[in-house]
């Protein structure tokens, strides 16, 4: 009888799940485009139909980066075309999409420096990405719930204990030139944990070099403080003695962490890997809430010479195995629907509107720099205790202040703490200003604006100061509604007033702590890639008024 009940329950679950999967969705048309800094060829696919796919509430294609990867993988594996950046355009209207593509092709051919090539339609087809990687997990959960409901009273289900307070996760892509710096960050994190007055947990995902002494394989490492200076099974005195001993290596120190899970060699910038690992970290230490730190190389929202890169580098210096911000945001939304309390980017140039807007449904607050971050990273020894405070909003200022104090005479930097819940309002405020002053868009000379891609000409122009741009657009003074919304969004911001490098000197009179990209009509390879990726993949483009004014700034 019990088996029959369970079987009936399973059939019920499958019926319910089937009903969910049969929900109708409007068709979407898609075109793939591929360009590169290394040649003058631009590839276009034919317009293709994606059945049973709908654009989201922001009129963006869900998992759009996966379609870009399909084209990139085809060109690399089948055509031998490497180091290419691929992006997709999409619409519910085939006619509208055809008009957009025709306009692009005409524009690219004006300078007679770019050659248009068509991708063989018989050899490449986009595959529908409608499958839900968590569907089977949902089915399994419902099935187990049903089994529990119909099981005899003597059987029990063990539910993992949930720990009170917040657990901090750190996701380190360390197979690159920052390997030793990120390893040192773990040591300073341990020092911060020792200063805690209450028990707290830190889980680190480490994917470093295969030659790493401590962790040659990707793994999750746990550090739990008892609130009295001890970590894991070691007392404060033992750890202090280890740190004071000159013969103790950093590998010995960070090696006191408990390895909770090991993985085979994997590309940790891939969406499925990030989703699995962060989910495993949360499962390893169930908590009331979570904050997460991402450490590696970064370049904001944009595609670069090495390929499409937002954050992370899993490989050598010029590895193209990097993560995309839209993907990362989707991963965070999926593994933690209640939102992360904060996202802290220990990576360069992440402090721009395009990044914050992608995170608005994934995190409450975000801490990032619009400039390069020195390799040393955040001063975790002083910052870590703040990251566990219940009222985290009240401690965003001290976190940022510690960062600036650390680098003010020993480096450079900017830092901002942003309320991601206010990013929708900021997008609406920017959109209102742009639409009200669209006839003046072509009059704003970006050469007069403070730009934050200072470390390399490859990044120059990736972000300009938002407030200064709005002031220039409005003839000298930003509207009150906009400035008030910007103040609500940027909770705290500061910059180093005496940087050790003049390259990173900030004009304080034109600094708001919020960067943003200003699209243009340039057809140089760099801006060709940036503008196309901005339009096809970044939600801020549609939310902030740029899509509606392309006929002005794009010509």
C-alpha positions in Angstrom: 0.0 0.0 0.0 2.8 2.4 0.9 4.5 1.8 -2.5 1.3 2.5 -4.3 0.9 5.8 -2.4 4.4 6.9 -3.3 3.9 5.9 -6.9 0.7 7.9 -7.0 2.5 10.8 -5.5 5.2 10.7 -8.1 2.6 10.6 -10.9 1.0 13.6 -9.3 4.3 15.5 -9.2 5.1 14.7 -12.8 1.6 15.8 -13.8 2.0 19.1 -12.1 5.5 19.7 -13.5 4.2 18.8 -17.0 1.5 21.4 -16.6 4.1 24.0 -15.7 6.3 23.1 -18.7 3.4 23.5 -21.2 2.9 27.2 -20.5 2.9 29.0 -23.8 5.6 31.5 -24.7 6.0 33.9 -27.6 8.5 33.1 -30.3 11.7 35.1 -30.6 13.8 35.8 -33.6 17.6 35.9 -33.2 20.7 36.8 -35.2 24.3 36.2 -34.1 27.2 38.6 -34.8 30.9 37.9 -34.4 33.8 40.4 -34.5 37.5 40.5 -33.5 40.2 43.0 -32.8 42.6 40.7 -34.7 41.0 41.0 -38.2 38.5 43.0 -40.2 35.9 40.3 -40.6 32.4 40.6 -39.1 30.3 37.4 -39.3 26.4 37.4 -39.3 24.1 34.4 -39.0 20.8 34.3 -40.8 17.7 35.3 -38.8 16.5 32.2 -37.0 13.4 31.4 -35.0 13.5 30.3 -31.4 10.3 28.5 -30.5 8.8 28.5 -27.0 11.0 31.4 -25.8 9.9 34.7 -24.4 11.7 37.9 -23.6 11.8 38.8 -19.9 10.2 41.9 -18.3 13.3 44.0 -19.4 12.8 42.9 -23.0 16.0 40.8 -22.8 16.5 37.3 -24.0 17.0 34.9 -21.0 20.4 33.2 -21.0 21.3 35.3 -24.0 25.0 34.7 -23.3 24.5 31.0 -23.9 23.4 31.7 -27.5 26.6 33.8 -27.9 28.6 30.9 -26.7 27.0 28.6 -29.2 28.2 30.8 -32.1 31.6 31.3 -30.5 32.1 27.6 -30.1 31.0 26.9 -33.6 33.4 29.4 -35.1 36.3 28.2 -33.0 35.7 24.5 -33.3 34.3 24.2 -36.8 35.8 27.2 -38.6 39.1 27.6 -36.7 38.3 31.3 -35.9 39.7 32.1 -32.4 39.7 35.2 -30.2 36.3 36.4 -31.4 33.6 38.2 -29.4 30.1 37.0 -30.2 26.8 38.6 -29.4 23.2 38.2 -30.4 20.4 40.5 -31.4 16.8 39.4 -30.9 13.2 40.6 -31.3 9.6 39.3 -31.4 9.4 40.9 -34.8 11.4 39.4 -37.7 10.8 42.6 -39.7 12.2 44.8 -37.0 15.2 42.6 -36.5 15.9 42.5 -40.2 15.8 46.3 -40.3 18.3 46.5 -37.4 20.7 44.1 -39.1 20.5 45.9 -42.4 21.3 49.1 -40.7 24.3 47.5 -39.0 25.7 46.1 -42.2 25.3 49.4 -44.0 27.1 51.2 -41.1 30.0 48.7 -41.0 30.6 49.0 -44.8 30.7 52.8 -44.8 34.4 52.9 -43.8 35.4 50.1 -46.2 37.6 48.7 -43.5 35.4 45.9 -42.4 34.3 42.8 -44.4 30.9 41.2 -43.9 30.8 37.4 -44.0 27.7 35.1 -43.6 27.8 32.1 -41.3 26.7 29.0 -43.3 23.0 28.5 -42.4 23.2 24.8 -43.1 26.1 24.3 -40.7 25.0 26.4 -37.7 21.7 26.7 -35.9 21.0 28.2 -32.6 19.7 25.6 -30.1 16.8 26.5 -27.8 17.9 27.1 -24.2 14.5 26.6 -22.7 15.5 23.7 -20.4 15.6 24.6 -16.7 18.7 23.1 -15.0 16.8 23.1 -11.7 13.7 21.3 -13.0 14.8 17.9 -11.9 15.8 19.3 -8.5 12.3 20.7 -8.1 10.7 17.4 -9.2 12.9 15.5 -6.7 12.0 17.9 -3.9 8.3 17.5 -4.6 8.6 13.8 -4.8 10.5 13.6 -1.5 7.9 15.8 0.1 5.1 13.5 -1.2 7.0 10.4 0.0 7.3 12.1 3.4 3.6 12.9 3.5 2.5 9.3 2.8 5.3 7.5 4.7 4.7 5.8 8.0 5.2 7.8 11.2 8.3 5.9 12.2 10.4 7.2 9.3 12.2 10.5 9.7 13.8 13.0 7.4 17.0 14.7 8.5 16.9 18.5 7.8 20.3 20.3 7.8 20.7 22.7 10.8 20.5 26.3 9.8 23.0 28.5 11.4 22.0 31.9 12.8 23.2 35.1 11.3 25.1 35.6 8.0 27.7 33.4 6.4 30.2 35.0 4.1 31.2 33.2 0.9 34.4 34.1 -1.1 34.6 32.9 -4.7 38.2 33.2 -5.9 39.2 32.6 -9.6 43.0 32.3 -8.8 44.4 30.5 -11.8 46.0 33.7 -13.0 48.6 36.4 -12.1 46.6 37.3 -8.9 47.2 33.8 -7.4 49.6 34.8 -4.6 47.6 38.0 -3.8 44.3 36.1 -3.4 46.1 33.5 -1.2 47.3 36.4 1.0 43.7 37.7 1.1 42.7 34.4 2.8 45.3 35.0 5.5 44.0 38.5 6.1 40.5 37.2 6.2 41.6 34.8 8.9 43.0 37.7 10.9 39.6 39.5 10.5 37.8 36.3 11.8 40.1 36.3 14.8 38.9 39.7 15.7 35.3 38.6 15.8 33.4 38.6 19.1 30.9 36.1 18.0 31.1 32.8 16.1 31.1 33.2 12.3 31.8 31.2 9.2 33.7 31.9 6.0 33.6 29.5 3.1 36.2 30.0 0.3 36.0 28.5 -3.2 39.5 28.3 -4.5 40.4 27.4 -8.1 44.1 28.1 -8.5 47.0 26.7 -10.3 47.5 23.0 -10.6 50.9 23.4 -8.9 49.4 25.0 -5.7 50.8 23.4 -2.6 47.7 23.8 -0.5 44.9 23.1 -3.0 46.0 21.8 -6.4 42.3 21.0 -7.2 39.3 23.3 -7.1 37.8 23.1 -3.6 35.6 24.6 -0.9 37.4 25.5 2.3 35.7 26.3 5.5 36.9 28.7 8.3 34.8 28.9 11.4 35.7 31.2 14.3 34.5 30.6 17.9 34.4 34.3 18.7 37.4 34.0 20.9 40.2 34.2 18.3 40.2 30.5 17.5 39.5 29.1 14.0 38.3 25.6 13.4 39.9 23.3 15.9 42.9 25.6 16.7 42.9 28.1 19.6 43.8 31.8 19.3 47.2 31.1 21.0 48.1 28.4 18.5 47.2 30.5 15.5 49.0 33.6 16.8 52.1 31.5 17.4 51.9 30.1 13.8 51.7 33.7 12.5 54.6 34.8 14.6 56.8 31.9 13.6 59.0 32.9 10.6 59.2 29.3 9.6 55.4 29.1 9.1 54.5 29.5 5.5 51.3 31.0 4.2 50.4 27.5 3.0 50.6 26.3 6.6 48.4 29.1 7.8 45.6 28.9 5.3 45.9 25.1 5.3 44.1 25.0 8.7 40.9 25.4 6.7 38.6 22.4 6.5 38.1 21.2 2.9 34.4 20.6 2.6 34.4 19.5 -1.0 36.8 18.9 -3.9 36.1 19.1 -7.6 37.9 17.7 -10.7 39.6 20.3 -12.8 36.9 22.6 -14.2 36.4 26.0 -15.8 35.1 28.0 -12.9 33.9 30.9 -15.0 31.3 28.8 -16.7 27.7 29.5 -15.6 26.9 25.9 -14.7 30.0 25.6 -12.6 29.4 28.8 -10.7 25.9 27.8 -10.0 26.9 24.4 -8.7 29.7 25.6 -6.6 27.8 28.5 -4.9 24.9 26.2 -4.3 27.3 23.7 -2.7 28.8 26.4 -0.5 25.3 27.3 0.8 24.4 23.7 1.3 27.6 23.1 3.2 26.8 25.8 5.7 23.0 26.6 5.8 22.5 30.1 7.2 19.8 32.7 7.6 21.5 34.9 5.0 24.6 35.2 2.9 27.1 37.8 1.6 29.5 36.9 -1.2 32.9 38.2 -2.3 34.3 37.7 -5.8 38.0 38.0 -6.3 40.0 38.0 -9.5 40.6 40.2 -12.6 37.7 42.3 -13.7 36.7 44.8 -16.4 33.2 45.9 -15.5 30.5 45.0 -18.0 32.5 45.1 -21.3 34.1 42.8 -23.8 37.8 43.2 -24.2 40.6 42.3 -26.6 40.8 38.8 -25.0 37.2 38.1 -25.7 34.0 38.8 -23.7 35.0 39.4 -20.1 33.3 40.9 -17.1 35.0 39.2 -14.2 37.1 36.2 -13.4 40.0 34.7 -15.2 40.4 30.9 -15.1 43.7 30.3 -16.9 46.7 32.3 -18.0 47.0 36.0 -18.4 45.3 36.1 -21.7 42.8 33.3 -21.1 39.3 33.9 -22.6 37.8 31.7 -19.8 36.0 34.5 -18.1 32.6 35.2 -16.6 29.8 37.5 -17.8 27.9 39.8 -15.4 24.4 38.9 -16.8 25.3 35.2 -16.3 26.7 35.8 -12.8 23.6 37.8 -11.8 21.4 35.0 -13.0 23.4 32.5 -11.0 23.0 34.5 -7.8 19.3 34.9 -8.4 18.9 31.2 -9.0 20.8 29.9 -6.0 19.5 32.5 -3.5 16.1 33.9 -4.5 15.9 35.8 -1.2 18.9 37.9 -2.4 22.4 38.1 -1.0 22.9 40.7 1.6 25.8 42.1 -0.3 28.1 41.4 -3.2 31.7 42.7 -2.8 33.8 42.8 -5.9 37.5 42.5 -5.2 38.2 43.0 -8.9 38.9 46.0 -11.1 36.3 48.4 -12.6 33.1 46.7 -11.4 31.6 50.0 -10.0 29.4 51.0 -12.9 25.7 51.3 -13.5 25.6 48.4 -16.0 26.9 46.0 -13.3 24.8 47.3 -10.4 21.6 47.2 -12.6 22.2 43.5 -13.5 22.5 42.7 -9.7 19.3 44.6 -8.6 17.4 41.3 -8.2 20.3 39.3 -6.9 21.7 41.5 -4.0 20.7 44.2 -1.6 24.0 46.1 -1.7 27.1 46.1 -3.8 30.6 47.3 -2.9 32.9 48.0 -5.8 35.4 50.3 -7.4 35.0 52.1 -10.7 38.8 52.2 -11.0 41.4 49.4 -11.0 41.9 47.8 -7.6 45.5 47.2 -6.5 46.6 43.6 -6.4 46.6 43.6 -2.6 42.9 43.8 -2.6 40.6 44.8 0.3 42.1 45.2 3.8 40.2 42.2 5.1 41.8 42.2 8.5 39.7 45.2 9.4 36.8 44.8 7.0 35.8 41.2 7.8 34.0 41.9 11.2 31.8 44.5 9.5 30.6 41.9 6.9 28.9 39.9 9.6 27.0 42.8 11.2 23.2 42.3 11.2 22.5 45.9 10.0 25.0 45.7 7.2 23.8 49.0 5.7 25.1 50.8 8.7 28.6 49.4 8.1 28.9 50.0 4.4 30.5 53.4 5.2 33.1 52.0 7.5 34.0 49.2 5.0 34.6 51.8 2.3 36.4 54.2 4.6 38.8 51.4 5.7 39.5 50.7 2.0 40.3 54.3 1.2 42.4 54.8 4.4 44.4 51.7 3.5 45.3 53.0 0.0 45.3 56.8 0.5 49.1 57.0 0.9 50.0 53.6 -0.3 48.3 53.1 -3.7 45.1 54.5 -5.3 41.4 53.8 -5.5 37.8 54.7 -5.6 35.1 52.8 -3.7 31.3 52.9 -3.6 28.6 51.2 -1.7 25.4 51.0 -3.7 21.8 50.1 -2.8 20.9 47.8 -5.6 17.2 48.1 -4.7 17.4 51.7 -5.9 18.9 50.9 -9.4 15.5 50.6 -11.0 14.7 54.1 -9.8 18.1 55.4 -11.0 17.5 53.9 -14.5 14.2 55.7 -14.7 15.8 58.9 -13.6 18.6 58.6 -16.2 16.1 57.7 -18.9 13.9 60.7 -18.1 16.9 63.1 -18.4 18.2 61.4 -21.6 14.8 61.5 -23.3 14.1 65.1 -22.2 17.5 66.2 -23.6 18.0 63.8 -26.5 18.6 66.6 -29.0 21.7 67.6 -26.9 23.2 64.1 -26.9 25.5 64.8 -29.8 26.7 68.0 -28.1 28.3 66.2 -25.2 32.0 65.7 -25.8 33.2 62.6 -23.9 36.7 64.1 -24.0 35.5 66.7 -21.4 34.2 64.0 -19.0 36.1 62.1 -16.3 36.6 58.5 -17.6 37.6 55.6 -15.4 39.3 53.2 -17.7 42.7 54.6 -16.7 44.9 51.5 -16.5 45.1 50.8 -20.2 44.0 52.2 -23.5 42.1 48.9 -24.0 39.6 50.1 -21.3 39.6 53.8 -22.0 36.0 55.0 -22.3 34.4 52.0 -20.6 32.7 54.2 -18.0 32.3 58.0 -17.5 31.1 59.8 -14.4 27.3 59.6 -14.4 26.6 62.9 -12.6 29.1 64.9 -14.7 27.5 63.5 -17.9 24.0 64.4 -16.8 25.2 67.9 -15.9 26.8 68.4 -19.3 23.7 67.0 -21.0 21.5 69.4 -19.1 23.6 72.5 -19.8 25.4 72.6 -16.5 23.1 71.5 -13.7 21.5 68.1 -13.1 17.7 68.0 -12.3 16.9 67.7 -8.6 14.9 64.5 -9.1 18.0 62.9 -10.6 20.4 64.1 -7.9 18.1 62.9 -5.2 17.8 59.5 -6.7 21.5 59.2 -7.2 22.0 60.0 -3.5 19.6 57.3 -2.5 21.4 54.8 -4.7 25.1 55.6 -3.8 25.1 55.2 -0.1 28.8 56.0 0.4 31.6 56.8 -2.0 35.2 58.2 -1.7 38.5 58.2 -3.5 42.2 58.4 -2.7 43.1 62.1 -2.6 46.9 61.4 -2.8 47.4 58.4 -5.0 50.9 57.0 -5.5 50.3 57.0 -9.2 49.2 60.2 -11.0 47.5 57.9 -13.6 44.8 57.2 -11.0 44.3 60.8 -9.8 40.6 61.7 -9.5 39.0 65.0 -10.2 36.9 65.3 -7.0 34.8 68.1 -8.4 33.4 65.7 -11.0 33.3 62.5 -9.0 30.0 60.9 -8.0 31.0 57.3 -7.4 28.9 56.0 -10.2 30.3 55.2 -13.7 28.3 54.5 -16.8 29.0 53.8 -20.5 28.1 56.4 -23.1 27.5 54.6 -26.5 28.7 56.2 -29.7 28.8 55.9 -33.5 32.5 55.0 -33.7 33.3 52.1 -36.0 36.8 51.3 -34.6 37.1 47.6 -33.7 37.0 48.4 -29.9 33.8 50.4 -30.0 32.3 48.1 -32.6 32.5 45.3 -30.1 31.5 47.4 -27.1 28.5 49.0 -28.7 27.1 45.8 -30.1 27.6 43.9 -26.8 26.1 46.8 -24.9 23.0 46.8 -27.1 22.5 43.0 -27.3 23.4 41.9 -23.8 23.3 44.6 -21.1 19.9 45.3 -19.6 20.9 48.9 -18.6 20.9 49.8 -22.3 17.1 49.3 -22.5 16.3 50.6 -19.1 18.1 53.9 -19.2 17.0 55.4 -22.5 19.8 54.5 -24.8 17.8 52.1 -26.9 15.1 54.8 -27.5 17.7 57.4 -28.7 20.0 55.2 -30.8 18.8 57.1 -34.0 20.5 60.2 -32.5 23.7 58.9 -30.9 24.2 56.0 -33.3 24.5 58.2 -36.4 
